[in-house]
Amino acid sequence: MVESTSRAVVGVFTFMDDALNAVKDVKAANFDWRMYSPVPRHEIEEVTYPQKSPVRLVSFTCALTGCICGWALAILCSLDWPLRTSAKNIASIPAFFVPGYEWTILFGGLGTLGAIFAFCKIPSVVRTAGYDPRFSHDKFGVVVACSGTQVEDVKRRLKAAGADEVDVQESL
Amino acid sequence: MEHTNDSKKEAPVTYAEVNDTILKMLEPPGRGWFLLLFTCLFFLAIGASSWFYQIWSGFGESGKSHPIGWGTYITNFVFWVGIAHSGTLISAVLYLFRAAFRQPIYRLAEAMTVFAVMTAGLFPIIHLGRPWYALWLMPYPNQRALWPNFRSPLLWDVFAVSTYFTISATFFFVGLIPDIAAARDRATTKFRKALYGVTSLGWRNSHAQWKHYTAAYLIFAAFATPLVVSVHSVVSWDFAMSIVPGWHATIFPPYFVAGAIFSGVAMVVTLIIPLRKAFSLERLITPFHFDAMSKLILMTSGVVTYSYITEFYIAWFSNNDFERFQFWFRPFGEFWMAFWGMTFCNCIFPQLLWIKKLRTNIPFLFVLSIFINIGMWLERFNIIFQSLTREFIPAAWGGYNFSWIEVGITVGAFGWFGMWMTLFIKFFPSVAIVEIKEILPPPVRNEGHGHHQIAGNAGHH
């Protein structure tokens, strides 16, 4: 987004609307930024990430795969060793609904878990610059990456938006 | 919280208070907690030793013989699957319906689900007699090139219960991640720092993480919702697909699902009342929540009662002598006490919840919830034992003697379940931090900002 980023300016906010105003400001100024909040809220999403999450596509694809695999497992296993019961079909469609149904959910759920891991970038063992334990408590945070010469400008913007405190760290 | 602030005298609950109150539960345990844990471990030891004795000495020790092939173990299996059920209802279905009473109780209900399925899953294995053959239920290419029978409801159960456990456990863990991160950020001891550091997976509450997380959580709820319907329906087909009088009934799936929700919500009440008292959660779990759970109990009690009546009506209306006899035998036969006990606990006693005062009377609800759990165990007893003792011809009739091995294993199951619950409440947040914060008004400088979201903001979306 911006030129070389060697500093992270961390703004700690008590009020959500102040933090959102800071995000709008640094976004308009084309800085690389990140927001932390103790809770997800629509107001935050609208400002920070209005696009749709791709998680649903992964979930749908995995669920569809599960559906096909569940049915295929039941049908192919039954054809492989036919257990004939009276005049019933070897591939009994109503009976095989259960494995198909359950695997749709199983694969969809596990795919969604994989999607969370991939898109949220977890598990992560890397310490995140700018993260403050208060962001899981009751404070909102806006972290802006900038070059050394831009630090003062960013600090001014965050303070103007209403930051309680502004700190400068090595990099984002 | 919206409902805790009805009284104008009380200060509104804040984000900080939510963290402080809930994370306080994770402080080093006292003597009471250790006593509870050792009691559970003692019960578990009784169960484990009974099981080992049964394996060592043979399945005849279980008290089962012709015609009762399915006895206490399958009764326990159905009972525990039923207990598990309402956790998913509360965590997933009520999430999709934006039920405002869900947030403070759903985490405990989810934990109950996962641990109850872990308990339920033991019983088919115990029931096998030779548990090492449980592997044969799995569809894997074995040396005989033989696959399991996909037309059998017993195999459907394997798919249904294993999927249910996997998805419930995943949903439970995903919901916990941000709360574990909050615990990590306050941990002081080395052990806790390591535990929460690993299990929070490096979660940081960033805007991008929340975006994908909330989208995924909604999808998880959508995946878990059909499981609420399917799991106990599949369990009910274990019975309904047979031709045994008393089992062969098309009403079984909805009847079982309603019964499961009924017993599960009762178990949530049983667990949450002492927890609320022990950890002073009165400002988070309020009479509003008990009132809502009571209404759910009352409604499902109505459905269960309707199902009982329908069974009797259909037995009469079918003009089938065997069905008619079975439903005469239940209230007036050898095991009449089980039938009337079930009727009292599940149909009559819960009717007191029509009285508004009793819906928020905590001691009354605690007693009622225990009666309902007993009643629901008796319901499964009636379905399984009574039907098998009086099949088609008198030559196939029989009785049943409980063995102390079965009693030991049943007690052990409560110990196993209790042990996991006891460990959970002390090591992980058993009330959802983030979701409670979601229903609070966010701290804003400009009062107009974000206020439009608050009233209906019962969930992520």
Interface residues (C-beta under 8 A of the other chain):
Chain A: T14 F15 M16 D17 D18 L20 R34 M35 Y36 S37 P38 V39 P40 R41 H42 E43 I44 E45 T48 Y49 K52 S53 V55 R56 S59 A63 G70 L73 A74 C77 S78 D80 W81 L83 T85 K88 S92 A95 F96 V98 P99 Y101 E102 W103 I105 L106 G108 G109 L110 T112 L113 A115 I116 F117 F119 C120 K121 I122 P123 S124 V125 V126 T128 Y131 P133 R134 F135 S136 H137 D138 G162
Chain B: T14 Y15 A16 N19 P139 A145 L146 W147 P148 N149 F150 R151 W156 F159 A160 S162 T163 T166 I167 T170 F171 V174 I177 P178 A181 A182 R184 D185 R186 L201 G202 W203 R204 N205 S206 H207 A208 Q209 W210 K211 H212 Y213 T214 A215 A216 I219 F220 F223 A224 P226 L227 S230 V234 V434 K437 E438 P442 P443 V444 R445 N446 H449 G450 Q453 N457 H460 H461
